[in-house]
Amino acid sequence: MVGGGISGLVCAYALRKSGIDAQLVEASPRSGGVINSVTREGFLLELGPQSFSGTAALRELCVELGISNELLQAPQRAPRYVLIDGRLQPAPLSPPAFFLSSMIDGATKWALLRDIFGKSIPPDADESVAAFVRRKFTPQLLDRLVGPYVSGVYAGDPERLSVRSAFPQLYEAEKSTGSIVRGMMRLAKSKKGPRERPTLQTFRQGNETLVRVLAKNLGPALLAETKVAEISSQSDSSFSLRLETRNGVESVSTKSLILATPTDITGSLLSQLDSSFSSPLTSIEYAAVAVVSLGYRRQDVGHSLNGFGFLVPRSSGLRVLGSVWNSSLFPGRTPEGHTLLTSFVGGATDADATKLQPEELAVLVNREISPVLSMKSDPVFSNVTIWPRALPQYNLGHSDRLATVAKCRSRFPGLWLTGNYLQGPAIGSCVDQALAVAEQVRSHLAA
């Protein structure tokens, strides 16, 4: 296996658990990719994802690894806010809240009723999230709720993001019933087992707990600072890899090859097998994101900070995409008497923001969130992490690109792909997809 992010770690772990001698190589000194937790000056920081949604597979994995007792759950009723006209308003996350919300006008509420009782047919061509929302609902819903949500999940541009690829359940709901609401209700009823309320979680020592334990479990099967320089296919359908390690160059042969690398690396490596891989993989864009963590004395923050945080519509004119109130969600994130807020800047709609210096980004975020949260002084702590390729963009044509990749891959029976560009960028989605690939490999080798 190649690539030691969460997808590669989970896939390698599952294969070894099933008795397959999987070896995982990672080019950097550490595994985990963007999942990176550090403690600085008493603040426990998440340099990448701030938390994750609990899923059945993820919970089971934590039990197997013996770390389920380390899980922390955010308050289920913690409100989410949206910045509207300079004020934080609770995001209406339930039907009653939606129809009672003052941030939603009558036309938008009527559009939802029209969807419940009406019928529509999605276009044959791939449709952007923005076009979908304007067609089905209103520009206000796009600006105040959907757009900020897209920024929070994908750091994406709703005008370019494909609803079919990024939010397939919405597309299928309309396609199957003619109504988003009726279709989603039908989907919920079709799911087996007890209905679970989504929960946001982390670990006492941060998200990287999962990465560290997976890496420890793999032991010597995880080779860090090992780069794949060349891949070739052999006459018996096996693969030969030339590895560049700290100790020099070596060659290895394998019956099955799993790539859990970002699309630019995957495309570059696989083009050595077939040039057809290059275009669909390397054309998948990534959004750059700056993660800005600011620590304040609690007494200097006028807002109660009772909640998850807030999202910012692009129409606000601010560059901050949103802010997570870490110390309100999980204990042990700060020194006593302090609070920690992590904000995000950049994304597909403001790529130039990530070209600013870290000091400039810290000043920018403090300047923009201070009036919103009634700050009485500047932060006492700051940390900025810039990810030039933070999140893959499921833009228009994404499903066609993946179909082309799948067609190319079918010519190499022992080749598999896993990663956050396939079935969703969330940690839980990556875990689910990596486990599915591990099972496919196991079945293939047993055949």
C-alpha positions as CSV (number, residue, x, y, z in Angstrom):
1,M,0.0,0.0,0.0
2,V,1.1,3.6,-0.7
3,G,0.0,6.6,1.4
4,G,-0.3,6.8,5.2
5,G,-3.2,9.1,5.6
6,I,-6.3,7.8,7.5
7,S,-7.5,5.8,4.4
8,G,-4.2,4.0,4.0
9,L,-3.8,3.3,7.7
10,V,-7.3,1.9,8.1
11,C,-7.1,-0.2,4.9
12,A,-3.7,-1.7,5.9
13,Y,-4.9,-2.4,9.4
14,A,-8.0,-4.2,8.1
15,L,-6.0,-6.3,5.7
16,R,-3.5,-7.3,8.4
17,K,-6.3,-8.1,10.8
18,S,-7.7,-10.5,8.1
19,G,-4.3,-12.3,7.9
20,I,-2.9,-10.5,4.8
21,D,0.7,-9.3,5.0
22,A,0.0,-5.7,4.0
23,Q,2.9,-3.3,3.9
24,L,2.2,0.5,4.0
25,V,4.7,3.1,2.7
26,E,4.5,6.8,3.5
27,A,6.8,9.4,2.0
28,S,6.7,11.8,5.0
29,P,8.2,11.2,8.4
30,R,4.7,11.0,10.0
31,S,1.5,9.3,9.0
32,G,-2.0,10.7,9.3
33,G,-2.0,13.3,6.6
34,V,-4.1,16.3,7.6
35,I,-5.2,14.7,10.9
36,N,-2.6,16.3,13.2
37,S,-3.0,17.2,16.9
38,V,-0.4,19.2,18.8
39,T,-0.1,20.9,22.2
40,R,1.4,24.3,22.3
41,E,1.6,26.6,25.3
42,G,-1.1,24.5,27.0
43,F,-3.5,24.7,24.0
44,L,-4.5,21.4,22.4
45,L,-4.7,22.2,18.7
46,E,-6.2,20.4,15.7
47,L,-4.2,21.5,12.7
48,G,-6.6,19.8,10.3
49,P,-10.2,18.5,11.0
50,Q,-11.5,19.7,14.3
51,S,-13.7,16.7,15.1
52,F,-15.5,13.9,13.3
53,S,-18.9,12.4,13.0
54,G,-19.4,9.2,14.9
55,T,-20.2,6.3,12.5
56,A,-20.9,2.6,13.3
57,A,-17.7,1.5,11.5
58,L,-15.6,4.1,13.3
59,R,-17.0,3.2,16.7
60,E,-16.3,-0.5,16.0
61,L,-12.7,0.4,15.0
62,C,-12.2,2.3,18.2
63,V,-13.4,-0.7,20.2
64,E,-11.0,-3.0,18.4
65,L,-8.1,-0.6,18.9
66,G,-8.9,-0.2,22.6
67,I,-9.5,3.6,22.5
68,S,-13.2,3.9,22.7
69,N,-12.8,5.1,26.4
70,E,-10.8,8.0,25.0
71,L,-13.7,9.3,22.9
72,L,-15.3,12.6,23.8
73,Q,-18.7,13.7,22.5
74,A,-19.7,17.3,21.8
75,P,-22.9,18.5,23.5
76,Q,-25.7,17.2,21.2
77,R,-27.8,20.3,21.6
78,A,-24.9,22.8,21.0
79,P,-26.4,25.4,18.6
80,R,-24.7,26.3,15.3
81,Y,-24.8,29.9,14.2
82,V,-24.7,31.7,10.9
83,L,-23.5,35.3,10.7
84,I,-26.3,37.4,9.2
85,D,-26.0,41.2,8.9
86,G,-23.2,41.2,11.5
87,R,-25.1,39.2,14.1
88,L,-25.0,35.5,15.0
89,Q,-28.3,33.7,14.3
90,P,-29.1,30.1,15.2
91,A,-28.9,27.9,12.1
92,P,-32.4,26.3,11.7
93,L,-31.5,22.6,11.6
94,S,-35.0,21.1,12.0
95,P,-38.3,21.7,10.1
96,P,-39.9,23.6,13.0
97,A,-36.8,25.7,13.5
98,F,-36.7,26.4,9.7
99,F,-40.3,27.7,9.5
100,L,-39.9,29.8,12.7
101,S,-36.5,31.2,11.8
102,S,-36.3,35.0,11.1
103,M,-33.3,34.5,8.9
104,I,-35.5,32.7,6.3
105,D,-38.0,34.7,4.3
106,G,-41.5,33.6,3.3
107,A,-40.5,32.8,-0.3
108,T,-37.9,30.3,0.9
109,K,-40.3,28.7,3.4
110,W,-42.9,28.4,0.6
111,A,-40.3,26.8,-1.7
112,L,-39.8,24.1,0.9
113,L,-43.5,23.5,1.2
114,R,-43.7,23.3,-2.6
115,D,-41.0,20.6,-2.6
116,I,-42.9,18.6,0.0
117,F,-46.1,18.4,-1.9
118,G,-44.8,18.9,-5.5
119,K,-42.7,17.0,-7.9
120,S,-39.6,17.9,-9.9
121,I,-37.2,16.0,-12.2
122,P,-33.4,16.6,-12.0
123,P,-31.7,17.5,-15.3
124,D,-29.8,14.9,-17.2
125,A,-26.6,17.0,-17.1
126,D,-24.5,17.3,-14.0
127,E,-25.8,20.2,-11.9
128,S,-23.9,22.5,-9.5
129,V,-25.1,22.8,-5.9
130,A,-25.8,26.5,-6.6
131,A,-28.0,25.7,-9.6
132,F,-29.7,22.9,-7.8
133,V,-30.7,25.1,-4.8
134,R,-31.8,28.0,-7.0
135,R,-33.9,25.7,-9.1
136,K,-35.5,23.9,-6.2
137,F,-35.6,26.6,-3.6
138,T,-34.3,30.2,-3.5
139,P,-31.0,32.2,-3.8
140,Q,-31.5,33.2,-0.1
141,L,-31.3,29.5,1.0
142,L,-28.1,29.2,-1.1
143,D,-26.5,32.3,0.4
144,R,-27.5,31.9,4.1
145,L,-27.4,28.1,4.6
146,V,-26.3,25.9,1.8
147,G,-23.3,28.1,0.7
148,P,-21.9,28.3,4.2
149,Y,-22.4,24.6,4.7
150,V,-20.5,23.8,1.5
151,S,-17.7,26.1,2.8
152,G,-17.6,24.1,6.1
153,V,-17.6,20.6,4.6
154,Y,-15.7,21.0,1.3
155,A,-14.2,24.6,1.5
156,G,-15.8,24.5,-1.9
157,D,-17.6,26.8,-4.4
158,P,-21.3,25.9,-4.7
159,E,-21.2,27.3,-8.3
160,R,-18.8,24.6,-9.3
161,L,-19.5,21.7,-6.8
162,S,-21.5,18.9,-8.3
163,V,-24.7,18.1,-6.3
164,R,-24.6,14.6,-7.8
165,S,-21.1,13.9,-6.5
166,A,-20.9,16.0,-3.4
167,F,-24.4,15.3,-2.1
168,P,-25.6,12.2,-3.8
169,Q,-28.4,11.6,-1.4
170,L,-30.1,14.8,-2.4
171,Y,-29.8,14.0,-6.1
172,E,-31.2,10.5,-5.5
173,A,-34.0,11.8,-3.3
174,E,-35.3,14.1,-6.1
175,K,-34.7,11.5,-8.8
176,S,-36.6,8.7,-7.0
177,T,-39.5,10.7,-5.6
178,G,-39.5,14.1,-7.2
179,S,-39.1,15.7,-3.8
180,I,-36.0,16.3,-1.6
181,V,-38.0,16.0,1.6
182,R,-40.0,12.9,0.7
183,G,-36.9,11.3,-0.8
184,M,-34.8,11.8,2.3
185,M,-37.6,10.5,4.5
186,R,-37.9,7.4,2.4
187,L,-34.1,6.9,2.6
188,A,-34.2,7.3,6.4
189,K,-37.0,4.7,6.7
190,S,-35.1,2.2,4.5
191,K,-32.1,2.2,6.7
192,K,-31.9,-0.9,8.9
193,G,-31.3,-0.8,12.7
194,P,-32.1,1.9,15.2
195,R,-32.0,5.5,14.0
196,E,-29.0,7.3,15.3
197,R,-28.6,11.0,15.9
198,P,-25.3,12.2,14.4
199,T,-22.7,13.0,17.0
200,L,-19.5,15.1,16.8
201,Q,-16.5,13.4,18.5
202,T,-12.8,13.6,19.2
203,F,-10.4,12.0,21.6
204,R,-9.1,13.4,24.9
205,Q,-5.7,13.9,23.4
206,G,-7.0,15.0,20.0
207,N,-8.0,13.4,16.7
208,E,-4.5,12.1,16.1
209,T,-5.1,9.5,18.8
210,L,-6.7,7.3,16.1
211,V,-3.7,7.8,13.7
212,R,-1.1,7.1,16.4
213,V,-2.8,3.9,17.5
214,L,-3.3,2.6,14.0
215,A,0.4,3.3,13.2
216,K,1.5,1.6,16.4
217,N,-0.7,-1.4,15.5
218,L,1.0,-1.7,12.1
219,G,4.4,-1.5,13.7
220,P,7.2,-2.4,11.2
221,A,4.6,-2.9,8.4
222,L,4.5,0.9,8.2
223,L,7.5,2.3,6.5
224,A,7.8,6.1,6.9
225,E,10.1,8.3,4.8
226,T,9.7,5.8,2.0
227,K,8.8,7.2,-1.5
228,V,7.5,5.2,-4.4
229,A,9.6,6.4,-7.4
230,E,8.4,4.0,-10.0
231,I,5.6,1.4,-10.7
232,S,5.6,-1.2,-13.4
233,S,3.3,-4.0,-14.3
234,Q,4.7,-7.5,-14.7
235,S,3.7,-10.3,-17.2
236,D,2.0,-12.3,-14.3
237,S,-0.2,-9.2,-13.5
238,S,1.9,-8.4,-10.4
239,F,3.4,-5.0,-9.7
240,S,7.0,-4.0,-9.3
241,L,7.8,-0.9,-7.2
242,R,11.0,1.0,-6.9
243,L,11.3,2.5,-3.4
244,E,13.5,5.3,-2.3
245,T,14.2,5.0,1.4
246,R,16.6,6.5,4.0
247,N,18.9,3.7,3.3
248,G,18.9,3.8,-0.5
249,V,16.8,2.3,-3.3
250,E,15.1,-1.1,-3.3
251,S,12.6,-3.0,-5.4
252,V,9.6,-4.9,-4.2
253,S,7.0,-7.0,-5.9
254,T,3.3,-7.4,-5.0
255,K,0.2,-9.1,-6.3
256,S,-2.1,-6.3,-5.1
257,L,-1.3,-2.6,-5.1
258,I,-3.4,-0.1,-3.2
259,L,-2.9,3.6,-3.6
260,A,-4.1,5.8,-0.8
261,T,-2.4,9.0,-2.1
262,P,-3.7,12.4,-3.2
263,T,-4.9,12.5,-6.8
264,D,-1.9,14.3,-8.2
265,I,0.5,11.7,-6.8
266,T,-1.9,8.8,-7.8
267,G,-2.2,10.1,-11.3
268,S,1.6,10.6,-11.6
269,L,2.3,7.0,-10.4
270,L,-0.4,5.3,-12.4
271,S,0.5,7.1,-15.6
272,Q,3.6,4.9,-15.6
273,L,1.2,1.9,-16.0
274,D,-1.3,3.6,-18.4
275,S,-1.2,7.3,-19.5
276,S,-5.0,7.3,-19.5
277,F,-4.9,7.5,-15.6
278,S,-3.3,10.9,-15.6
279,S,-5.9,13.3,-16.9
280,P,-9.0,12.3,-14.8
281,L,-6.9,12.1,-11.6
282,T,-4.7,15.2,-11.9
283,S,-7.7,17.3,-13.0
284,I,-9.4,16.9,-9.7
285,E,-8.9,20.2,-8.0
286,Y,-8.1,20.8,-4.3
287,A,-9.0,23.7,-2.1
288,A,-6.3,25.5,-0.1
289,V,-7.2,26.2,3.5
290,A,-5.6,28.1,6.4
291,V,-6.4,26.8,9.8
292,V,-6.1,29.7,12.3
293,S,-6.3,28.9,16.0
294,L,-6.5,31.8,18.4
295,G,-6.5,31.6,22.2
296,Y,-8.0,34.4,24.4
297,R,-8.5,35.0,28.1
298,R,-12.0,33.9,28.7
299,Q,-12.7,37.2,30.5
300,D,-11.9,39.1,27.3
301,V,-14.6,37.4,25.3
302,G,-18.0,39.1,25.6
303,H,-20.0,36.3,23.9
304,S,-21.1,33.3,25.9
305,L,-19.6,30.9,23.3
306,N,-22.4,28.5,24.0
307,G,-22.4,26.5,20.9
308,F,-20.5,24.8,18.2
309,G,-19.4,27.9,16.4
310,F,-20.5,29.8,13.3
311,L,-20.4,29.8,9.5
312,V,-20.1,32.9,7.3
313,P,-22.0,33.5,4.1
314,R,-19.8,34.8,1.3
315,S,-22.2,37.8,0.9
316,S,-21.0,39.0,4.3
317,G,-17.8,40.3,2.7
318,L,-15.6,38.6,5.4
319,R,-12.8,36.3,4.4
320,V,-13.3,33.9,7.4
321,L,-15.3,30.9,6.3
322,G,-16.3,29.9,9.7
323,S,-15.2,29.4,13.3
324,V,-15.2,26.4,15.7
325,W,-15.4,27.1,19.5
326,N,-13.1,24.2,20.5
327,S,-13.1,24.8,24.2
328,S,-16.9,25.0,24.3
329,L,-17.2,21.5,22.7
330,F,-14.5,19.4,24.4
331,P,-12.7,19.7,27.8
332,G,-8.9,19.9,28.1
333,R,-8.3,22.2,25.1
334,T,-6.9,25.2,26.9
335,P,-5.1,26.4,30.0
336,E,-7.4,27.4,32.8
337,G,-9.2,30.6,32.3
338,H,-8.7,30.6,28.5
339,T,-10.8,29.8,25.4
340,L,-9.7,28.4,22.0
341,L,-11.3,29.3,18.7
342,T,-10.3,27.8,15.4
343,S,-11.2,29.6,12.2
344,F,-10.8,28.8,8.5
345,V,-9.7,31.0,5.7
346,G,-9.3,30.4,1.9
347,G,-11.1,27.6,0.2
348,A,-12.2,27.4,-3.4
349,T,-13.8,30.9,-3.3
350,D,-10.7,32.7,-1.9
351,A,-7.6,30.8,-2.8
352,D,-5.4,33.9,-2.5
353,A,-6.0,34.1,1.2
354,T,-3.7,31.2,1.9
355,K,-0.9,33.1,0.2
356,L,-0.8,35.5,3.1
357,Q,1.8,35.2,5.8
358,P,0.8,33.3,9.0
359,E,1.0,36.6,11.0
360,E,-1.2,38.3,8.5
361,L,-3.8,35.5,8.7
362,A,-3.9,35.6,12.5
363,V,-4.4,39.4,12.4
364,L,-7.1,39.1,9.7
365,V,-9.1,36.5,11.7
366,N,-8.9,38.4,14.9
367,R,-10.0,41.5,13.2
368,E,-13.0,39.8,11.6
369,I,-14.3,37.7,14.6
370,S,-13.6,40.3,17.3
371,P,-16.8,42.4,16.6
372,V,-18.9,39.3,16.3
373,L,-17.8,37.8,19.6
374,S,-17.3,41.1,21.5
375,M,-13.6,40.7,22.1
376,K,-12.1,43.1,24.6
377,S,-8.5,42.4,23.7
378,D,-6.2,40.7,21.2
379,P,-5.5,36.9,21.5
380,V,-2.8,35.7,23.8
381,F,-1.9,32.8,21.6
382,S,-2.0,32.1,17.9
383,N,-1.2,29.2,15.5
384,V,-1.6,29.1,11.8
385,T,-1.4,26.0,9.6
386,I,-1.7,26.4,5.8
387,W,-2.8,23.3,3.7
388,P,-2.2,24.1,0.0
389,R,-4.2,20.9,-0.9
390,A,-6.6,20.6,2.0
391,L,-9.7,19.1,0.4
392,P,-10.5,17.5,-2.9
393,Q,-13.3,19.3,-4.8
394,Y,-16.2,17.2,-6.1
395,N,-16.7,19.7,-8.9
396,L,-18.9,19.3,-12.0
397,G,-17.9,16.2,-14.0
398,H,-16.4,14.5,-10.9
399,S,-18.5,11.3,-11.4
400,D,-17.3,11.1,-15.0
401,R,-13.7,11.5,-14.0
402,L,-14.1,8.7,-11.4
403,A,-15.8,6.5,-14.0
404,T,-12.9,7.0,-16.4
405,V,-10.5,6.1,-13.6
406,A,-12.5,3.0,-12.8
407,K,-12.4,1.9,-16.4
408,C,-8.7,2.3,-16.5
409,R,-8.3,0.4,-13.3
410,S,-10.3,-2.5,-14.6
411,R,-7.4,-3.3,-16.9
412,F,-5.3,-4.0,-13.8
413,P,-7.1,-6.6,-11.6
414,G,-4.7,-6.2,-8.6
415,L,-4.9,-2.4,-8.5
416,W,-7.1,-0.6,-5.9
417,L,-7.7,3.0,-4.9
418,T,-8.8,4.5,-1.6
419,G,-8.9,8.1,-0.4
420,N,-11.0,11.2,0.4
421,Y,-11.7,12.0,-3.3
422,L,-13.9,8.9,-3.8
423,Q,-16.8,8.8,-1.5
424,G,-16.6,11.9,0.7
425,P,-13.8,13.8,2.5
426,A,-15.1,13.3,6.1
427,I,-13.1,11.0,8.3
428,G,-16.0,8.6,8.7
429,S,-16.5,8.4,5.0
430,C,-12.8,7.6,4.5
431,V,-12.9,4.9,7.1
432,D,-16.0,3.3,5.5
433,Q,-14.4,3.4,2.0
434,A,-11.1,2.1,3.2
435,L,-12.7,-0.9,5.0
436,A,-14.7,-1.7,1.8
437,V,-11.6,-1.7,-0.3
438,A,-9.8,-4.0,2.2
439,E,-12.7,-6.4,1.9
440,Q,-12.6,-6.3,-1.9
441,V,-8.9,-7.0,-1.8
442,R,-9.4,-9.9,0.7
443,S,-12.1,-11.4,-1.6
444,H,-9.9,-11.0,-4.7
445,L,-6.9,-12.7,-3.1
446,A,-9.1,-15.6,-1.8
447,A,-10.6,-16.2,-5.2
